[in-house]
Amino acid sequence: MRQIVTEKTSAQEMTLGKFSFEVIREANKHEVKRAIERLFSVNVKGVRISNQRGKWRRRGRHVGRQPNWKKAVVQLAEGQSIEVEGL
């Protein structure tokens, strides 16, 4: 599980209390909710999951594709937050 930190996700964190994570492709909503609650000791209000397609990349004349991945957007209860590590 890896937290996604972009301008859009940072704005969602501050205004809506929603945090974005890259999760394993086999994970479902219930597993993500349990994992977030255990790791960060917070109450999860809701989880939304979407499958993201990998992008096509070029290295000179060679073309390849990055792997597909799954994104989870987690909404926390009022007044709770998750600290971003490394920033």
C-alpha positions in Angstrom: 0.0 0.0 0.0 1.4 3.4 -1.0 -0.1 6.8 -0.5 -0.6 8.9 -3.7 0.5 12.5 -3.2 -0.4 14.9 -5.9 -1.9 18.4 -6.0 -5.4 17.0 -6.5 -5.1 14.5 -3.7 -3.6 17.1 -1.4 -6.6 19.4 -2.0 -9.0 16.5 -1.4 -7.3 15.7 1.9 -7.6 19.3 3.2 -11.2 19.9 2.1 -13.0 16.6 2.0 -10.9 14.3 4.3 -10.2 11.9 1.4 -6.9 10.1 1.1 -5.7 8.2 -2.0 -3.7 5.0 -2.0 -2.2 2.5 -4.5 -3.2 -0.9 -3.3 -2.7 -4.5 -4.6 -4.9 -5.5 -7.5 -6.6 -8.3 -5.6 -7.7 -6.1 -2.7 -11.4 -5.3 -2.2 -13.1 -2.5 -0.2 -13.4 -4.4 3.0 -9.7 -5.4 3.1 -8.6 -1.8 2.3 -10.8 -0.5 5.1 -9.4 -2.9 7.6 -5.9 -2.3 6.6 -6.2 1.6 6.8 -7.9 1.3 10.2 -5.1 -0.9 11.6 -2.2 0.9 10.1 -3.2 4.5 10.9 -5.6 4.0 13.9 -8.4 6.0 12.3 -12.1 5.4 11.5 -12.9 4.9 7.8 -16.2 6.3 6.7 -16.1 5.0 3.1 -13.9 3.4 0.4 -14.0 3.8 -3.4 -11.8 1.7 -5.6 -10.9 2.1 -9.3 -8.7 0.1 -11.6 -6.2 2.2 -13.4 -4.7 1.2 -16.8 -0.9 1.3 -17.2 0.4 4.0 -19.5 2.3 3.3 -22.8 6.0 4.5 -22.5 8.7 4.9 -25.1 12.5 4.4 -24.7 13.9 5.5 -28.0 12.4 3.1 -30.6 11.2 0.6 -28.0 7.6 0.8 -26.8 6.4 -0.8 -23.6 3.5 -0.6 -21.2 3.5 0.0 -17.5 1.5 -2.5 -15.4 -2.2 -1.9 -14.5 -2.8 -0.9 -10.9 -5.6 -0.3 -8.4 -6.4 3.0 -6.6 -8.4 3.3 -3.4 -9.9 6.7 -2.2 -10.6 6.5 1.5 -12.8 9.0 3.4 -12.1 9.3 7.1 -14.5 10.3 9.9 -14.7 14.0 10.8 -11.7 15.4 12.5 -9.3 12.6 11.6 -6.3 12.6 9.3 -3.3 10.6 8.1 0.2 12.0 8.3 2.2 11.8 5.0 5.5 10.2 5.6 8.6 11.6 4.0 7.4 15.1 3.5 
